[in-house]
């Protein structure tokens, strides 16, 4: 299976292929200077410069069992990662973006990172705890650690929490009664609002840096979870709510758009697609 790292222009829908490899790569993040992307594969993280695309390993110290939930701090100096090397399940750590020794943030597992608050002080993630009844819900925690805060309840499953650039909202996908739609809430969990009502199975909403759009991944109706190797669609909707529009159909799913991947100028975002 070939992995294709690409970017899409949100106005024209035109795709630019940035890098191709026979290795399985997932979940691109765009660096704050727009010069490179960060991807994961085989439990490691890689930097891919746009002007000379190839895989540069990022030193993550002891952490060599990373999943695809990773991302840069607002100032680009730190990386949040989700890793299982020293735990029985995914745990969130933070390290310098150039590489280094990870510092543990979450005491509870499993925890999967998805968003960094615009002021750099808080992380949003999903976790499954005994008190959540075996379901994944949205949590936040100070980047320095401490007590986590559960924001959602009553969902069968939640994933993909990501902050708006003004810090006012957290978007996420939530499942109720078999329907997976996009939701947003205030950062304290209040003012919960359903933002889509579509037949598709909607995952991983990502607000654009300019605050105008939300990109997300849509599976075909009836899809369970967020599996790989499916026909999916990259979609875009207004950040304030309203009708969405399709940008491009791709072969992918898991690994395609799991984490924030907008370019700094908000004119395009990166994703992974795959070719058998």
MOLIN-V956337 format. One line per field, one symbol per residue. ss: DSSP state (a for helix, b for strand, c for the rest). psi: psi as a letter, one per 40 degrees, with the letter a starting at -180 (. if undefined). burial: b if it has 9 or more other C-alpha atoms within 8 Angstrom, else e. A space follows every 10 residues. Layout:
BEGIN
ss->???
psi->???
burial->???
END
This chain:
BEGIN
ss->cbbbbbbbbc ccccbbbbbb bccccbbbbb cccccbbbbb bccbbbbbbc ccccbbbbcc cccccbcccc bbcccccbbb bbbccccccc bbbbbbcccc ccbbcccccc bbbbbbcccc cbbbbbbbca aacccbbbbb bbccccccbb ccccccbbbb bbbcccccbb bbbbbbccbb bbbbbbcccc ccbbcccccc bbbbbbbccc ccbbbbbbbc cccccccccb bbbbbbbbcc cccbbbbbbb bbcccccccc cbcccccbbb bbbbbc
psi->hhhhhiihhe ddehhhhdii ieihiigihh ideeeiihii hfeiiihhhd eghihhhhhf behffiaegi iiideeeihh ihiedeieih ihiiiideia hihhdhdiii hhidihidee eiiiiiihid eefeihihii iideaahihh diieidiiif hhiieeedih iihhhhfehh iiiiiieeei fhhheigidi hhighhiide edihiihhii hehhagiifi hihhiiiide iaiiihdhhi hbbhedfdih eiideeeiii ihiih.
burial->ebbbbbbbbb eebeeebbbb eeebbbbbbb bbebbbbbbb bebbbbbbbb eebeeeebeb bebbbbbbbb bbbbebbbbb bbbbbeeebb bbbbbbbebb bbebbbeebb bbbbbbbbeb bbbbbbbbbe ebeebbbbbb bbbebeebeb bbeebbbbbb bbbbbebbbb bbbbbbeeeb bbbbbbbebe ebebbbeeeb bbbbbbbbbe bbbbbbbbbb eeeeebeebb bbbbbbbbbe eeeeebbebb bbbbbbbbbb bbbbebebbb bbbbee
END
